[in-house]
């Protein structure tokens, strides 16, 4: 029996996760107040799940750093969205006069 072929996107996920983690921690290095306040959230996890393309990631606070990886167990905060719903939250793409695009669900 043949093994199911994984998508090309699957091979890029670890690399993309490391790149996101590096970028987030570099941004934190520029803001000592935010970095210092992370200590109170040590061990907390946020999960982000997109419906299409199907993608999920978790960001965990580890001291003054953020770690990006796969979703494990039940996070402290979960955000489920469509890509359109997530992009619609960005200030430079937001149009408060237009009807909402996509879906966004926050739990936790």
C-alpha positions in Angstrom: 0.0 0.0 0.0 1.4 3.4 -0.9 1.9 6.1 1.7 -0.1 9.3 1.3 2.0 12.1 -0.2 2.4 15.1 2.0 1.9 18.5 0.6 4.9 20.8 -0.2 3.5 23.2 2.4 4.1 20.5 5.1 7.8 20.5 4.5 8.0 24.3 4.8 6.1 24.5 8.1 9.1 24.0 10.4 11.2 26.5 8.5 8.3 29.1 8.5 7.8 28.5 12.2 11.5 29.1 13.0 11.4 32.3 10.8 8.4 33.6 12.6 9.9 32.8 16.0 13.1 34.6 15.1 11.2 37.7 13.8 9.0 37.8 17.0 11.9 37.6 19.3 13.9 40.2 17.4 10.9 42.5 17.7 10.7 41.8 21.4 14.5 42.6 21.7 13.6 46.2 20.6 11.0 46.7 23.3 12.3 46.0 26.8 9.0 46.8 28.5 7.1 44.3 26.5 9.8 41.7 26.8 9.9 42.2 30.6 6.1 41.9 30.9 6.2 38.5 29.2 7.6 36.9 32.4 4.1 37.1 34.0 2.8 35.0 31.1 5.4 32.3 31.3 4.1 29.0 30.1 0.9 30.4 28.5 0.0 29.3 25.0 -1.9 30.9 22.1 -3.1 28.7 19.2 -3.9 30.1 15.8 -5.8 27.9 13.4 -6.7 28.8 9.8 -9.5 27.0 8.0 -8.1 27.5 4.4 -5.4 26.8 3.8 -5.5 24.4 6.8 -2.8 25.6 9.1 -2.3 25.7 12.8 0.5 27.0 15.0 1.1 27.7 18.7 3.0 30.5 20.3 4.2 29.8 23.8 5.8 32.3 26.3 9.1 30.9 27.6 10.4 33.5 30.0 11.2 36.6 27.9 11.0 34.7 24.6 8.3 33.3 22.4 8.4 29.8 20.9 6.5 28.9 17.8 5.6 25.3 17.2 2.7 22.8 16.5 -0.5 23.0 18.6 -0.3 20.8 21.7 -3.2 20.0 24.0 -5.7 22.8 24.9 -4.1 26.3 24.7 -4.9 29.2 27.0 -6.2 31.3 24.1 -7.4 29.9 20.7 -8.0 31.9 17.6 -9.8 30.2 14.7 -10.3 32.1 11.5 -10.4 32.1 7.8 -7.6 33.9 6.0 -9.9 36.7 5.0 -11.1 37.1 8.6 -7.6 37.3 9.9 -6.3 39.7 7.3 -9.4 41.9 7.9 -8.1 42.6 11.4 -5.0 44.3 10.1 -5.3 48.1 10.5 -4.1 48.9 7.0 -6.6 46.5 5.4 -9.5 47.3 7.7 -12.6 49.1 6.4 -15.0 49.6 9.2 -17.7 50.8 6.8 -17.6 47.5 4.8 -19.4 44.3 5.8 -17.2 41.8 7.6 -15.1 39.4 5.5 -14.5 35.9 6.7 -14.9 34.5 10.2 -13.0 35.0 13.4 -13.6 33.0 16.6 -11.7 33.7 19.9 -11.9 31.3 22.8 -10.1 31.4 26.2 
